[in-house]
Amino acid sequence: MICLNRAPLLFCAFLLAVPATAALAGETKSGYEYIKPASRAMQDDDFENPGLLAVERGQFLFNSKQNGAGKACAECHGEDGAGLNTKNILPAILYTMKMLRKS
């Protein structure tokens, strides 16, 4: 009796299933299309959308000096963050958090 390793067989099955799944799914849709009209209206309204509270808080923190920091992030990166280097954003955030904890 020949005993085959199952990993290559499962991998091949996966490779065959992916294109079939994509073909059956058709066009990718946003979750926005599935929510109720009341939820859509709330998301569309800048004053009712609770997610915008986090955005406003982030803007405030970006533009203000934090405890232990000599200057605000916006002083180097611009008020709108246009000068922000997004390639190294995670190390910069971790460093900033580490420095804030020390103070």
C-alpha positions in Angstrom: 0.0 0.0 0.0 1.4 3.4 -1.0 1.1 6.1 1.7 1.1 9.6 0.4 1.9 12.7 2.4 -1.4 14.6 2.8 0.1 18.1 2.7 0.8 18.2 -1.1 -2.7 16.8 -1.8 -4.4 19.4 0.4 -2.4 22.1 -1.2 -3.4 21.0 -4.7 -7.1 20.8 -3.6 -6.7 24.4 -2.2 -5.3 25.6 -5.5 -8.1 24.1 -7.4 -10.8 25.5 -5.0 -9.6 29.1 -5.0 -10.4 29.9 -8.7 -13.7 28.1 -8.4 -14.7 30.1 -5.3 -13.7 33.4 -7.0 -15.7 32.6 -10.1 -18.8 31.7 -8.0 -18.5 34.8 -5.9 -18.5 37.2 -8.8 -17.8 40.8 -8.1 -16.5 41.6 -4.6 -19.0 43.6 -2.6 -18.6 45.9 0.4 -20.3 45.1 3.7 -22.0 48.5 3.3 -24.3 47.0 0.8 -25.7 44.5 3.3 -26.5 46.8 6.2 -29.9 48.3 7.0 -30.8 51.7 5.5 -30.8 53.2 9.0 -27.2 52.1 9.5 -26.2 53.4 6.1 -27.7 56.8 6.9 -25.7 56.9 10.2 -22.4 56.0 8.4 -23.0 58.6 5.7 -23.7 61.4 8.3 -20.5 62.9 9.6 -22.2 64.1 12.8 -23.8 60.7 13.7 -21.0 58.3 12.7 -19.3 57.2 15.9 -16.2 56.3 13.9 -15.5 59.9 13.2 -15.1 60.5 16.9 -11.9 58.4 16.8 -10.7 60.3 13.7 -11.2 63.7 15.5 -9.4 62.4 18.6 -6.5 61.3 16.5 -6.3 64.6 14.8 -6.3 66.4 18.2 -3.5 64.1 19.5 -1.5 64.5 16.3 -1.6 68.3 16.5 -1.0 68.7 20.3 2.1 68.1 22.4 2.0 65.0 24.4 3.4 64.4 27.9 7.1 64.2 27.8 7.3 65.1 24.1 9.0 68.4 23.2 6.7 69.0 20.2 3.6 67.7 18.4 3.7 65.2 15.6 2.3 67.9 13.3 5.3 70.2 13.8 7.4 67.8 11.7 4.9 66.0 9.6 2.5 68.9 8.8 -0.9 69.6 10.2 -2.6 67.2 7.7 0.1 64.6 8.0 1.2 65.0 4.3 4.9 64.7 5.3 4.3 61.5 7.2 6.5 58.6 6.0 4.0 55.7 6.0 6.7 53.1 5.3 8.1 53.4 8.8 5.0 54.3 10.7 4.8 51.3 13.0 8.4 51.6 14.4 7.8 55.3 14.9 4.5 54.7 16.8 6.1 52.1 19.0 9.1 54.4 19.8 6.7 57.2 20.6 4.7 55.0 22.9 7.9 53.8 24.6 9.1 57.4 25.2 5.7 58.5 26.5 5.7 55.6 29.0 9.0 56.7 30.4 7.8 60.1 31.3 
